[in-house]
Amino acid sequence: MFRKILFISFILFSFVSCQEDGAEKAIEKKITADKSDEFESLEILFDENDFEDPKSVELLREINICSEETLKEIGLNIPDCSPKFFKLFSLKSGGKLDDGFLVLTKANVGGVALRRIIIFQRENGVLVKLNGFVANLIGRKKSKTGYDDLLVRFKDVEEGDEVFFNCILKWNGAKYEFRTVELIHVPASQWSAPVKAELKDSVSKEILKTITENEMIF
């Protein structure tokens, strides 16, 4: 089913592109159709030596995700409480990190091969996990709710090929939830295109089903 939807997306995108006068117009149309250009792009390299907020270490220890002892080997199940493994963002725009945050973990942290986004909020003095996603955080956009919309990238393998989905997560009043898939990228074939408006609902439902079955939302 996914391959069929992917093929339809490809056909529709190719048809639209062929109506343009040359490759440059086709590329321009592709870019403007992708909502990801509305987001502030993020590239987390985990190459910083210190956290922006010194309270980050204390918060990481509070959620029991890292070790208090320095470990030399990268990729251990319980790594050092270091920016080499973790990046924290305030949950609410302008809010204190102590009140709630998103933590992006480096690949292999906790024995998980891919990056993860885990979301916490303090309730009655205790940090409570709201939800999490096995995905990379690649963009943020201001929202009237005070909780930024998130652009995240999920990874799947279909018939031996890696497939990446750029998806939007939005705050629903209690936690973040999957909304839509905006772009699909298949590195092996160097194919990448935004999901057409007429297919967005059906493709998003299929992608949500896939990432849920793969336990990429937890």
N, C-alpha and C positions, 0 to 999 in steps of 0.2 A: 504493500500500500504506500509506504513512504517513497519508494522508488518511482511509483507512478505519479505521485504528487510532485516530486522533484522534477520529473520529466516534463510534466505540464507547465511547471513554472519556467523551465528552460525554454520550451516552445513559445510561450507567451512573451517572454523577455526577448527572444531572438526575433520574433515577428515585429515587435515594436522597434527594435534596434534597426532592422532592415529598412524601415521607413525613413530613417534619417539620412541626410546627405553627408555620409562619411563617418569614420570611426570616432572622431572627436565629439560629434554631436551625440552619438550613441553613449559614449562614456559620460558625457555631461548629464544626459537624461538619467542614466543609472545612478549617478551620485545624488542628484536632486531628489530622486524617488526614495532614497534611503533615509529614514528618520534619524539614523545614528548621527547624521551631521548636525543635529540640533543639540547634541550632548557635548559637554566638556570632555574631551578625550583624556583617558588615564592610561599611563603605562607604568606599572609597578615592577621594578627590577630587583627589589630586595637587596639593594647595594648600599643602603645607608648605614652609618655606624651608630647613630643615636636616634631614638624616637623623638618626634616633634613635641610630644607631651610626655614629660618624665613619669607621669602617673600610669603610662601604658604598661609598664612592667608589673606594677601592682595589680592592675586589672586583669592581665593575662594570668597571673598567679591565682587570682580570685576565681576564675573560671576553670582552673586546673587544666590548662592546655599546654603548659610548658614547664621546664625544670628550673629550679633555683640555682642549679649548678651549671657551670659553663661546659658545654660538650663540644668537642673538636670536630666530630664527624657530621657532615651535612646529611640530612635525610633520615635521621633517627626518628623513631616513633614519638619520643618525648624530647624535643629540641630545647635549646637554650631560649630563655625569654629575650629574644633579640630581634631587631628589625631585619636581620638576615632571613627571618622565617615568617614574620608577622607584620601587617600594616593595619592600623586602626583608623577609623573615620567616625566622627560623631554621628549618632543616629538621626538627630534632628538638627536642621540648619540653625547654627548659632548656639546650639545646646552644649552642655558640658559632656565631656567624654565619660565622666563618672556616672552620668544619668542613663547612658545607653550608647551603644556603638556597633559598628560593623567591623568585623575582623576578617581580613583576607589572609589566608594561609598559603604558604609556598607549597608547591607540589612535593609530595612524599611526607609532609608533616602528618603525624598521626597514622602513618601507614597507608594514606590515601595517595594514589599516584598523581592526582590532578589537584589543581588549586580549588579552594573552597571559600565561600562567603558565609560567615555565621553571624547571626544578628542577636544582640542582647539588649535588654531594657531592665532598668532597676525598678523593682516593685516591692514596696514595703521594706526597703533597705537591702534587698537581695537581687543580684543579677540573674535574670531569667532568660533562657534561650527562647526566642520567638520562632525562628525557623532558620534553615540553612540551605545552601545550594552548592552542588559540586560544579562550580563554574568560575570563570575569571571575570573580575570587575574591570570593564574597559571604558566606562563613561558614566557621568552623572549630569542631571539637569534639574534646576530649581523647580519646585512644585508649590502650589498655593497651600498645600497641606502642611508645609514646613519640613516634610520628609522627601528628600530628593528622589526623583525617578532614577532608576538604575538601568544602565545598559550592560548586559552580561553576555558572556560567550560560553555556551555549552559545547561539549565535544561528544560525538558518537562515532561508531564504526559501522558502516553499512556495506556488506559484501566485501569486506577487506579494505575499504577506503575510509579514510578519516573524513568526517563531515562536521563543520562548525556552524552553529546557529547563533546569530546575534539577536538577543531577546530583550524585551523591556519588562522590568519588574516595577510594580507600583505599590505604594502604601495603601492598605484598605481600611485603615483606622485601628487595626490591631497588630498587623504584621505585613510583611511584603508578600506579594503574590505575582505569579506569572500572568502576563497580559497577552503579549503578541510576539511572534517571531518577525523580525524586520529584514534579515538578510541571511542567505545560506551560502556557504563557501565550501568548495570541494578542492583541497590543495592538489590532489593527484592530477586532476584534469585542468587545474588553474581556472576553474569556473567559479564565479561569484556574482550574485545578483540579488537585488531586493525582491521580496515577495510581493507580487502584484496585488493591488487592492481587492480585486475580485476573488482572489484565492486566500487572502489573509486569514479569514475565519477558519476555513477547513485545514489549511496548513498548520496554523497555530494549535488547533486541537490535536492534530497528529503528532506534532513535536512535543506538546505537553504530555501526551500519552507515552511517547517514547522515553522522555527524561524521567517521568514518574516510574515507569516499569524498570528503568535502570537505576532507580533509587538515587537520583541526582537532586531530588528535593527531599529534605529531611527535617 
